[in-house]
Amino acid sequence: MSRAGLEKTPHEVASMFDGVAARYDLTNTVLAMRQDVRWRKLVAEALDLSPGQKVLDLAAGTGTSSEPFADAGVHTVPCDFSLGMLKVGNQRRPDLPFVAGDATRLPFADASFDAVTISFGLRNVVDVDAALKEMHRVTKPGGKLVVCEFSHPTWTPWRVVYTEYLMRALPSVARVVSSNPDAYVYLAESIRAWPDQRGLAARLRVAGWDDVAHRNLSGGIVALHRGYRR
Ligand SMILES: C[S@@+](CC[C@H](N)C(=O)[O-])C[C@H]1O[C@@H](n2cnc3c(N)ncnc32)[C@H](O)[C@@H]1O
């Protein structure tokens, strides 16, 4: 199994990430041209947590998405269902309490976290709506969700350059750095098929999140969505 298709199964997704785990962070940095560092800082700012509060970083992969808030003293639980990604995460950051778990059946009690966040993970979850409801269940009343995900550039000329040229070039660039370049064909396909900013906001509301809003980053290549559990 080298890559998942859009009609993916959870097993295909987990094995695809097992296959890219070894060079996942390197490939990301090259493909995102270090923009990912800024996007991750903005996730921490949007979470706005204090040291000692507890956050679930879902689909945390190798734990890179957890670092900005974990390193600021927030009690961070990185959770993922790819054992390959978790293994690399454990080697990189043995200080973080990685947990194996599926986003659609989280191994946590109701209202366990002050906040839940998911970076570049929700698009890969087979049942997105079930995951949004699970995240709501494990968040304390008054707590927050922050979703960081690829989205749709808002300025038409930029959207055309991005989808027609940059996205098509992605697998060729990934061939040079990734341990599984085919996975980056899936990345481009899944970004194209993902709902736009308003579409994702509507899905958050249906799952029970209140006061939903979003902010575009890098012209809408990425969007941060937030919601609260009342
Ligand atoms: C692109 S990586 C993102 C990793 C990390 N959050 C980051 O920003 O670098 C997506 C992750 O989602 C995880 N994932 C996908 N579906 C999942 C599910 N149902 N439950 C838990 N993790 C899942 C994959 O295993 C993978 O590690």
The ligand as a Gaussian input file, in Angstrom:
#p B3LYP/6-31G(d) Opt

LIG

0 1
 C       -0.402000      15.162000       7.568000
 S       -0.242000      14.328000       9.088000
 C       -0.291000      15.661000      10.241000
 C        0.592000      15.413000      11.443000
 C        0.763000      16.618000      12.362000
 N       -0.479000      17.055000      12.943000
 C        1.423000      17.763000      11.651000
 O        0.811000      18.850000      11.555000
 O        2.559000      17.605000      11.194000
 C       -1.849000      13.612000       9.277000
 C       -1.955000      12.620000      10.409000
 O       -3.339000      12.268000      10.578000
 C       -3.348000      10.959000      11.127000
 N       -4.714000      10.424000      11.024000
 C       -5.480000      10.296000       9.929000
 N       -6.667000       9.733000      10.239000
 C       -6.650000       9.539000      11.587000
 C       -7.589000       8.999000      12.515000
 N       -8.796000       8.549000      12.115000
 N       -7.256000       8.948000      13.813000
 C       -6.035000       9.398000      14.234000
 N       -5.093000       9.901000      13.403000
 C       -5.401000       9.974000      12.092000
 C       -2.320000      10.234000      10.269000
 O       -1.901000       9.019000      10.839000
 C       -1.215000      11.301000      10.180000
 O       -0.237000      11.120000      11.156000

